[in-house]
Amino acid sequence: MSEENNQYGAGSIQVLKGLEAVRKRPGMYIGSTGPNGLHHLVYEVVDNSIDEAMAGYCTQITVALEKDDICRVEDNGRGIPVDIHPTEHISALELVLTRLHAGGKFDKSNYKVSGGLHGVGVSCVNALSVWMEAFVNKDGKRYHQKYAEGIPKSKVECIGDTGLHGTTIRWKADASIFTETTTYNFDVLSTRLRELAFLNPGITIVFRDERLENPKEVVFKFEGGIKHYVSYLNEGKKIIPEEPIYINDEENDVIIELAMQYNDSYSENIFSYVNDINTREGGTHLDGFKTALTVVLNKFLEKNEKLLKKLDKDEKLTGDDVRVGLTAVLSLKIPEPQFEGQTKTKLGNSEVRGYVDSLVKEKLTLFCEQNPQITTMILEKAVGEAAARIAARKAKDSARRKNNIDSFGLPGKLSDCSSKNAAECEVYIVEGDSAGGSAKKGRDAKTQAILPLWGKMLNVEKVRADKVVNNEKLQPVIASLGAGFGKDFNIEKLRYHKIIIMADADVDGSHIRTLLLTFFFRYMPELIEKGYVYLAMPPLFKIEIGKQKIYVYSDEERDAELEKLGDKREKADVQRYKGLGEMDGNQLWDTTMNPETRRMKVVTIPDAVAADRIFSICMGEEVEPRRKFIEENAVYANLDV
């Protein structure tokens, strides 16, 4: 190393001024520079408006997506102060938009509670935008300031009189930072805005897509708050009770809200929030709720001799038993939340556990005493689950024998791969023995396993867990993956990091894909969350001209390839594949299984709430919600005729 390069003194220390640090390391401030980070910009600005709403000063927020990837957020709150700051000697508006950790939320006289997970605020949005402008309506005047990459390009100027009040922030994200995309996804933003409207009853959130020739607008306003949220989640299901149970109170400045309702499914669906942040990893508030629910229902079971007889003498209801079929939303507003966990979405405040536990015990006990019929129906469901849990334990052993499981715990029909490194292994779940045979001949035996399925698969949306583990179609899938299922699922034991569903491109194939995805979503959701589930995309057509073979995946691709042939088009032989079984091993490898050339779709769930509703509507017992869903979405359908 040269002497020149080895000089490390005070001059080597780089000081990043203003918002330079945000532009230098954007991932530290907004999580990522991919689509998630891009959408986080919107959430940061909207959070400011929501804080005004929680403080009681804002009733309407408008979020608009303009042409050219510009976003606009307006509110009718008090308006960001524009007067000169006493110590910084610049306008408070400029201070808030150009300095990290500058804002009104540090003073609890302004905001009792506030949202925003990263706490970096709108100044980060400013830093990561090509330009931003702010309009403030306050005290009868309208003010404006413009910025570029976080640097003011003008003073805060009064540009006229107005009778309005509130703040408008408008910006264009920097494509040199967000290299993947600067285009906002309407559905992703819609999900979060709908969630915020549920969590803040009375506020109106208008979401407008002005990029379209005919602008699209949705209005989110839910006077019922989280009660409305639970009803929304339970749409298309049979419910107990008719109206969600609602509990709310305040203790030591902690506001606690809970809405809960049981349905006819066998899955648990609980969403917990702190200051509007989705605490996906749970925390002390959720622990308090779960403990209280289990204690209260066990207490009432002890008084019900008829139901008590259905369980063994020393058997009690577990937490899993009492939460089967439960939909609940738990929302807390906390002045000083402490978050922990890998993604900072787990509440750590120890005192909150006790607050929630005592409140739920008190109010739920009162509800159960006043509604004995509903309590009995809830207990019947929980006792049925407890009995099924015991039966499921016994079923595992019999299922192992019944389904021809070998000494290593693997099903006889599985053609396993030789590698034991899960990260490089993949399993193709294939429809039928014919396609399974071709796949076995065409695969790379080192890393690719083949599991053929046959016959009609179980719709898990309609049955209990014990029916699932004992099902002869699903048991081989559970055994092959090796990670258990339901509450016992352990992703660390997963034998393959790519689970590829390979079914025919027809109605039957779509049905099999949907049934498998329903199973994974309900009993192994972490597979989808981690991005381990894929859909194979076999070609629809083979175009053969002389010795040349072209595989295409849609009618449009077929037409485009035929167009390229020009005069030779008439000589081309076009074959439409009706099923995977029509291909031999080599063709299946070339088109669908070769990692170098294949096409696959990874299955993702950007909106777990919407996914849950769609699975419930499409796969559940109720016909009317399914009919309504099909009618509303018929324009998107692919018909196999």
Phi, psi and omega in degrees: 000132183290157179300323182297317181285342185270359179287117180228093181232196182303326181292345180279346183279121182264129178252119178267119184265156176057236183257015180302323182300324181293318180289330181286319182228065185300326182300330179294333188259327183236009175093314179197168175251015174272197180303324179299316179294320179301313181289334178297331176303315181296317182298321180298317181289316180297324179303323177300318180291321178297321177299321175297322180292316180296331178278353175094015185249352185231135180242343181219136176234134176242128176244125183232135174260111181268169176298159177066033175058037177260140179240146181226131176235122181240146171218165178249040177281203184285341185089135178299134179304145181242354182289168185284131180290137187297329182252330182272342174061029170228167180301140179300327178299312179297322180298313181296323186269352183234358179235135173291148176059032172244127180172177183272357188279346180282341178260110186290352174286338178273311182228115179294316174225157176212153180265205181085109187287315184278338178068024182261341170071191189288342179297327177292321177299318179299314182298327186261018179245146174300317174209157175216148172224148180237136173241131179234125173258116186205134175053040175082359181239155177246126183244157183213143170212144180240149183224158173225121182052036176088357183256128180300135178252359177203165173283167171287116186243142172277122185248010177154180178262154179203152174262002183268169173218148180135183185232141172236126176243130183228134184206164175233117183297147184278117181293339177284343175266308181266076188288337182286313178194150171240015180263124183282142179265119184301316184293320180297313180292322180301320179301310182292320181292321176297317179300315180296323179292322176297318186282346180232077186302141178098333179281144177254124176246116179260124180242123188233133174256099183270006178283340184276155178300317172250099185309139180259136181225134172235145180241124178253117175208120185228097180298332181281355178056228186288340173297317177296323179300312180297318178298321178297315180294330184265009180302133179088006181240155172281135191234153173221127348283181183299317176254138179303144173290129184236128181232131174209148179190174179227135177220124181050048178069006176262117179268125183243129177230135178220132171234134182212150183200143177265152176227181186275006179275180180242020180247156180259135184222091183241128175245130179238143184224148171229120183051042178074001177271130179286109180275078186298332180268006177078224181134194187295325181295318180289321177301316180299318180295312183298318180298313182298317181300315181296317181296313183297314183291326175294324179297318180284333176294322180300334180272353184251090186298323182299314180284327182299328181292340182284349179249157175299160188306313184263008184279136175237163176287134176269172177301320179296323180297314187282345181260002180293128181076010182271133168245126182215147172233122179245120184232125179240146171244117187235129181300317183230076181288145176243116182257147178218191182089169186299321183252017179056036178237032177234124183284134183248353182300111186293326183293336184293328179305313181293321179300310184292316182303309184291321180295314182293319178301313182295307187286324180288324175300316179299316179298314182296322178294323183277343183229068185298325181295314180296319179300318179297318180296320178294317179295322178301318180295316181293319179294320176300321179292320179298317178296320179293325179299317179293318179295324181296324178299316180289326184294330183301317181292315181292325179295323180299317179288317186296326187261023174057050178276131182280182186294342178268005178083015183253145181290148183298330183280349180285125170262099189281164175267164185277332181290144177252006179273103186304327183297332180255358183266147177220146178240130175265118173268112193246142179280112172086157182289329182297307178295324178299320179297315178297318182296322179296321181289327186268347190286167167268105188296343180288317188241352186245120176257153181235127176236103178282141174246154180215155178075180183281131182273158181284137171272102188289347180296339188250004186226164177282165182299325183293331177289330181290309185295335183263004183280128186291342178273324184269333183301319177298327178293313180300313182295319182296317182289329171075012185248011183075193177203166180062225183293337182269003183295132179227105185299336180295335182268000183300133186270344181222137178263000170230117176249108190250117177274118183241098182234162180298152180275057178220185184299316180298318179297319178298322180295316179297317178301316182295318179296318179294317180295324176298317179298311180298318183296320183277325189244344178219053187300334181296332176302316182284319180301324182276354180077032182265351184256131183230156171249122176292150179238083178291153181291153176270329184225151168242125176255121183242126175221112187064233179266357182274132177239127179239125178258131180232158193245004178201166176300321182295318179295321178300312181297321181294319180292320178294325178297321181296332183288341178058239183294336182280357186305320184295334182275351183284138175257120183253121179245129176264125179281124177270341180196161180296331182296343179285344181265144173276177184302318182295317180295319181295321177296310183299322189263328195230340188241344181287114182304337181284331188236346187291161172245135177218156173247129174277139181271123179234160176230080179295335181230094183297326180296312180296320180298316180301316181295317183294317177298318180296316182291313187281331186249355183277186185280329189287127184277320187300312178298327179292318178299316180297317180298316181296318180298317183289334185247012185299332182296337182266000189287146171255118183261136179255093183233000000 
